[in-house]
Amino acid sequence: MLPELPVARYDLVLAYGLLLTFAARRLGWEGGRDTLVIAACHVVGLLFELVKVRLGSWSYPRRR
């Protein structure tokens, strides 16, 4: 079982992803266009997620 964290694990995953993106840009592994395409895909995914949550077909687990 995972220890109780002061923030939601989804927030940690977001922070980790942003950190990796920043590192990839700084190291030259990703260009500006790559970052924009990935960001656009994430925006589309977020919109789908918001619709599914609003319709009640999906939800986040409750904290204990």
C-alpha positions in Angstrom: 0.0 0.0 0.0 1.3 3.5 -0.8 1.8 6.0 2.0 -0.6 8.9 2.3 0.7 11.9 0.3 0.0 15.6 1.0 -1.2 16.0 -2.6 -3.2 13.8 -5.0 -1.1 11.3 -7.0 -2.6 12.8 -10.2 -1.0 16.1 -9.3 2.3 14.4 -8.9 2.0 12.7 -12.3 1.3 16.1 -13.8 4.3 17.7 -12.1 6.5 14.8 -13.3 5.3 15.1 -16.9 5.9 18.9 -16.9 9.4 18.3 -15.4 10.2 15.8 -18.1 8.9 18.1 -20.9 11.0 21.0 -19.5 14.1 18.7 -19.3 13.5 17.4 -22.9 13.3 21.0 -24.2 16.4 22.1 -22.3 18.4 19.1 -23.6 17.3 19.6 -27.2 15.5 16.3 -27.4 12.2 18.1 -28.2 11.5 21.2 -30.4 8.8 23.8 -30.0 6.6 22.1 -32.6 6.9 18.8 -30.8 5.8 20.4 -27.5 2.9 22.1 -29.2 1.6 18.9 -30.8 1.9 17.0 -27.5 0.1 19.8 -25.6 -2.7 19.8 -28.2 -3.2 16.1 -27.7 -3.3 16.6 -23.9 -5.9 19.3 -24.3 -8.1 17.0 -26.5 -7.7 14.3 -23.9 -8.6 16.7 -21.1 -11.8 17.7 -22.9 -12.8 14.1 -23.4 -12.1 13.4 -19.7 -14.2 16.5 -18.6 -17.1 15.3 -20.8 -16.9 11.7 -19.3 -16.8 13.0 -15.7 -19.7 15.4 -16.4 -21.8 12.6 -17.9 -21.0 10.4 -14.9 -19.5 7.6 -17.0 -16.1 8.0 -15.2 -14.9 9.5 -11.9 -11.8 9.8 -9.9 -11.5 7.5 -6.8 -12.3 9.3 -3.5 -9.6 10.0 -1.0 -9.8 8.1 2.2 
